[in-house]
Amino acid sequence: MSETFPVSSGPAALLDPDPCAPRPRIAPPAPPHRFRSRIGVDLAGGFYPVPHRYRLYLSASCPLSLRVSITLDLLGLRDTVATTLVGLPEDTPEAYAALRGAYEATWHRYSGPVDAPALCDGWTGRVVSNHTPDILRDLAGHLSDDSGTGRPRLRPAALATDIDALRDLLDADITHAARQAGTAAEAECRDAALERLLTALGRLDRGLTAVPYALGEELTAADVDLWVALVQLDTEHRPLLDADAADRVSRHGRLRAYVRRLHAHPAFHTTLPEALQDEVS
């Protein structure tokens, strides 16, 4: 019998980082914990882009799950991709058991963590992917019809490299740096991380001087990533900073106005239960 693990949010392969390292150390994706099949990339593998075939398992209070949830709303996929909110086994026993079953169906005698977000195939009962960037790419590229009225093109080919580069910047110089600035044991590590964070915030703030969105005149996947990172910074990391550092972080007026403006859009919700309250199964 396999051991039961609580559901975890995000990459299980995140290593214990050097407290002064400017970048998080992440182990290379490897089985049996990482699943990175794709939809529509290798049709011989059977993962065709078919409506109503797939189910997404999302975890509350998880920034990666929030990115996926917002993307679903922006692309109008709530009716074609099923969604289940999963938490600890005692909180969501049926959802947790279903997700764990998908992991076990994918890897014989699977005994690793039960990660969310996870994209699962309803036909085979297996996990397609628990790698969030791939899930987001497949939602935008293979499961959505961006010709629909008012639907944004979240990942236009001309901006794909810039979208990925911004995501890397946010992960390293906003989220990782903010975590270090608030929790690193050594003062010089906290100070160096704070400077990286402020430099990145200043760059992003200046980028919004003449355009309304992260990469120009149109809303893209980069805005989903940026908005979630800024909300996480304000609600999770800024309270851990000392008063002076927290004040310096909050001085970027264009970024704060950007967060408020996008929050007025119905897709940009701040909690998963709000988005899924009528859909949890």
C-alpha positions as CSV (number, residue, x, y, z in Angstrom):
1,M,0.0,0.0,0.0
2,S,1.3,3.4,-0.9
3,E,1.9,6.0,1.7
4,T,-0.5,9.0,1.8
5,F,0.8,12.5,1.4
6,P,-1.2,15.7,1.8
7,V,-1.8,17.7,-1.3
8,S,1.0,20.1,-2.0
9,S,1.0,23.3,-4.1
10,G,3.5,23.7,-6.8
11,P,6.7,21.9,-7.6
12,A,7.6,19.1,-5.3
13,A,11.1,19.3,-6.8
14,L,11.9,22.7,-5.2
15,L,15.1,22.2,-3.2
16,D,16.1,23.7,0.1
17,P,17.6,26.9,-1.2
18,D,20.8,28.6,-0.2
19,P,19.5,31.5,1.9
20,C,21.6,34.0,-0.1
21,A,21.1,32.5,-3.6
22,P,19.6,35.0,-6.0
23,R,17.7,32.2,-7.7
24,P,15.7,29.3,-6.3
25,R,17.3,26.0,-6.9
26,I,14.9,23.5,-8.6
27,A,15.7,19.9,-9.3
28,P,15.2,18.7,-12.9
29,P,11.8,17.3,-13.6
30,A,11.9,13.6,-13.0
31,P,9.5,10.7,-12.5
32,P,7.7,9.7,-10.5
33,H,6.7,13.1,-9.1
34,R,6.8,15.2,-12.3
35,F,4.4,14.5,-15.1
36,R,4.8,16.6,-18.3
37,S,2.7,15.1,-21.1
38,R,1.1,17.7,-23.4
39,I,-2.2,18.2,-25.1
40,G,-2.1,18.4,-28.9
41,V,1.7,18.1,-29.1
42,D,2.1,14.4,-29.6
43,L,-1.2,13.2,-30.9
44,A,0.1,9.6,-31.0
45,G,0.1,9.8,-27.2
46,G,-3.7,10.2,-27.2
47,F,-4.1,13.6,-25.5
48,Y,-6.2,15.2,-28.1
49,P,-7.6,18.7,-27.5
50,V,-11.2,17.6,-26.9
51,P,-13.8,19.6,-24.9
52,H,-15.1,18.1,-21.7
53,R,-12.3,15.5,-21.6
54,Y,-10.0,17.1,-19.0
55,R,-10.3,18.0,-15.4
56,L,-8.1,20.5,-13.5
57,Y,-7.4,20.0,-9.8
58,L,-6.6,23.2,-8.1
59,S,-5.4,24.0,-4.5
60,A,-6.8,26.9,-2.4
61,S,-4.3,29.6,-1.5
62,C,-1.9,28.4,-4.2
63,P,-0.5,31.1,-6.5
64,L,0.1,28.5,-9.3
65,S,-3.5,27.3,-9.0
66,L,-4.7,31.0,-9.0
67,R,-2.9,31.5,-12.3
68,V,-4.6,28.5,-13.8
69,S,-8.0,29.6,-12.5
70,I,-7.8,33.1,-13.9
71,T,-6.6,31.7,-17.2
72,L,-9.7,29.5,-17.4
73,D,-11.9,32.5,-16.9
74,L,-10.1,34.7,-19.4
75,L,-10.4,32.0,-22.0
76,G,-14.0,31.1,-21.3
77,L,-13.1,27.4,-20.5
78,R,-15.2,26.9,-17.4
79,D,-17.8,25.0,-19.4
80,T,-15.3,22.8,-21.3
81,V,-12.6,22.0,-18.7
82,A,-14.0,20.6,-15.4
83,T,-12.5,22.0,-12.2
84,T,-12.2,20.5,-8.7
85,L,-10.9,22.3,-5.6
86,V,-8.7,19.9,-3.6
87,G,-7.3,20.4,-0.1
88,L,-6.1,18.2,2.7
89,P,-7.6,14.7,2.9
90,E,-9.7,15.6,5.9
91,D,-11.0,18.8,4.3
92,T,-11.9,17.5,0.8
93,P,-11.8,13.7,1.1
94,E,-13.5,12.8,-2.2
95,A,-11.5,15.3,-4.3
96,Y,-8.3,14.3,-2.6
97,A,-9.0,10.6,-3.2
98,A,-9.8,11.2,-6.9
99,L,-6.6,13.1,-7.4
100,R,-4.5,10.6,-5.6
101,G,-6.1,7.9,-7.7
102,A,-5.1,9.8,-10.9
103,Y,-1.5,9.8,-9.7
104,E,-1.6,6.1,-8.9
105,A,-3.1,5.3,-12.3
106,T,-0.3,7.2,-13.9
107,W,2.6,5.7,-12.1
108,H,2.5,2.1,-10.7
109,R,2.8,2.1,-6.9
110,Y,3.1,5.9,-6.8
111,S,4.2,7.0,-3.4
112,G,5.1,10.7,-3.9
113,P,3.3,14.0,-3.2
114,V,-0.1,14.7,-4.6
115,D,0.6,18.0,-6.4
116,A,-1.9,20.6,-7.5
117,P,-2.4,22.2,-10.0
118,A,-2.8,18.9,-12.0
119,L,-4.4,18.4,-15.4
120,C,-6.0,15.0,-15.6
121,D,-7.5,13.0,-18.4
122,G,-11.1,12.0,-17.8
123,W,-11.0,9.2,-20.4
124,T,-8.0,7.3,-18.8
125,G,-8.1,8.7,-15.3
126,R,-4.5,9.6,-15.5
127,V,-2.5,12.8,-14.8
128,V,-1.5,14.6,-18.0
129,S,0.6,17.2,-16.4
130,N,1.4,18.8,-13.0
131,H,3.8,21.3,-14.6
132,T,2.0,24.6,-14.4
133,P,3.7,26.4,-17.3
134,D,2.8,23.5,-19.7
135,I,-0.8,23.5,-18.4
136,L,-1.1,27.2,-19.1
137,R,0.4,26.9,-22.5
138,D,-2.0,24.0,-23.4
139,L,-5.0,25.9,-22.1
140,A,-4.2,28.9,-24.3
141,G,-2.8,27.0,-27.3
142,H,-4.9,23.9,-27.7
143,L,-8.1,24.1,-25.6
144,S,-9.2,27.6,-26.3
145,D,-10.7,29.4,-29.3
146,D,-9.3,32.9,-29.1
147,S,-11.5,33.9,-32.0
148,G,-14.4,34.2,-29.7
149,T,-15.8,37.6,-29.0
150,G,-13.8,39.4,-26.4
151,R,-11.4,36.6,-25.7
152,P,-7.8,37.7,-25.3
153,R,-4.9,36.0,-27.1
154,L,-3.0,35.1,-23.9
155,R,0.0,33.6,-25.7
156,P,0.5,35.2,-29.1
157,A,3.5,33.6,-30.9
158,A,5.3,37.0,-31.2
159,L,5.3,37.4,-27.4
160,A,5.9,33.9,-26.2
161,T,9.6,34.4,-25.4
162,D,8.8,37.6,-23.5
163,I,6.0,36.0,-21.6
164,D,8.4,33.2,-20.4
165,A,11.2,35.7,-19.6
166,L,8.8,37.8,-17.5
167,R,7.6,34.7,-15.6
168,D,11.2,33.8,-14.8
169,L,11.8,37.3,-13.6
170,L,8.8,37.2,-11.4
171,D,9.6,33.8,-9.9
172,A,13.2,34.8,-9.1
173,D,13.3,38.6,-8.4
174,I,9.8,39.1,-7.0
175,T,8.5,36.0,-5.3
176,H,11.9,34.4,-4.3
177,A,13.5,37.7,-3.5
178,A,10.6,38.8,-1.3
179,R,10.6,35.5,0.6
180,Q,14.3,35.9,1.3
181,A,14.0,39.6,2.2
182,G,11.4,38.7,4.9
183,T,12.8,35.4,6.2
184,A,16.5,35.0,5.6
185,A,18.5,34.6,8.8
186,E,21.4,36.8,7.9
187,A,21.0,40.6,7.5
188,E,23.2,40.9,4.4
189,C,21.0,38.2,2.7
190,R,17.8,40.1,3.5
191,D,19.3,43.4,2.3
192,A,20.6,41.9,-1.0
193,A,17.2,40.2,-1.6
194,L,15.4,43.5,-0.9
195,E,17.5,45.3,-3.4
196,R,16.8,42.7,-6.0
197,L,13.1,43.0,-5.2
198,L,13.1,46.8,-5.4
199,T,15.1,46.8,-8.6
200,A,12.6,44.4,-10.3
201,L,9.6,46.4,-9.0
202,G,11.0,49.6,-10.3
203,R,11.6,48.1,-13.7
204,L,8.1,46.7,-13.8
205,D,6.6,50.0,-12.6
206,R,8.4,52.0,-15.2
207,G,7.2,49.6,-17.9
208,L,3.6,50.6,-17.2
209,T,4.4,54.3,-17.8
210,A,3.1,54.3,-21.4
211,V,1.2,51.0,-21.8
212,P,-1.7,49.5,-19.9
213,Y,-0.4,45.9,-19.7
214,A,2.8,44.1,-18.9
215,L,3.9,43.6,-22.5
216,G,2.1,46.4,-24.3
217,E,-1.4,47.3,-25.4
218,E,-3.1,43.9,-25.0
219,L,-3.7,41.7,-22.0
220,T,-1.6,38.5,-22.2
221,A,-0.5,35.6,-20.0
222,A,2.2,37.9,-18.7
223,D,-0.5,39.9,-17.0
224,V,-1.9,36.9,-15.2
225,D,1.6,36.0,-13.9
226,L,2.4,39.6,-12.9
227,W,-0.9,40.2,-11.2
228,V,-0.8,37.0,-9.2
229,A,2.9,37.7,-8.2
230,L,2.0,41.2,-7.0
231,V,-1.0,40.0,-5.0
232,Q,1.1,37.3,-3.4
233,L,3.8,39.9,-2.6
234,D,1.2,42.2,-0.9
235,T,-0.7,39.6,1.0
236,E,2.0,37.0,1.9
237,H,5.5,38.5,1.7
238,R,5.2,42.2,2.5
239,P,3.8,41.6,6.0
240,L,7.0,39.8,6.9
241,L,9.2,42.7,6.0
242,D,10.3,45.4,8.5
243,A,8.4,48.6,8.4
244,D,10.9,50.5,6.3
245,A,11.2,47.7,3.7
246,A,7.5,47.3,3.5
247,D,7.1,51.0,2.9
248,R,9.7,51.0,0.1
249,V,7.9,48.0,-1.6
250,S,4.6,49.8,-1.5
251,R,5.8,53.0,-3.2
252,H,5.4,51.8,-6.8
253,G,2.2,53.6,-7.6
254,R,1.7,52.4,-11.2
255,L,1.9,48.8,-10.1
256,R,-0.6,49.3,-7.4
257,A,-3.0,51.0,-9.8
258,Y,-2.5,48.2,-12.2
259,V,-3.4,45.6,-9.6
260,R,-6.6,47.6,-8.7
261,R,-7.5,48.0,-12.4
262,L,-7.2,44.3,-13.3
263,H,-9.0,43.3,-10.1
264,A,-12.1,45.1,-11.6
265,H,-12.1,42.5,-14.3
266,P,-14.3,39.5,-13.3
267,A,-11.5,37.0,-14.2
268,F,-9.0,38.4,-11.8
269,H,-10.2,37.0,-8.5
270,T,-8.0,36.7,-5.5
271,T,-9.1,33.4,-4.0
272,L,-9.9,30.0,-5.5
273,P,-13.1,29.4,-3.5
274,E,-14.6,32.6,-4.8
275,A,-14.0,31.3,-8.4
276,L,-15.0,27.7,-7.8
277,Q,-17.8,28.0,-5.2
278,D,-20.4,26.8,-7.7
279,E,-18.2,24.2,-9.3
280,V,-16.6,22.2,-6.6
281,S,-17.4,18.6,-7.0
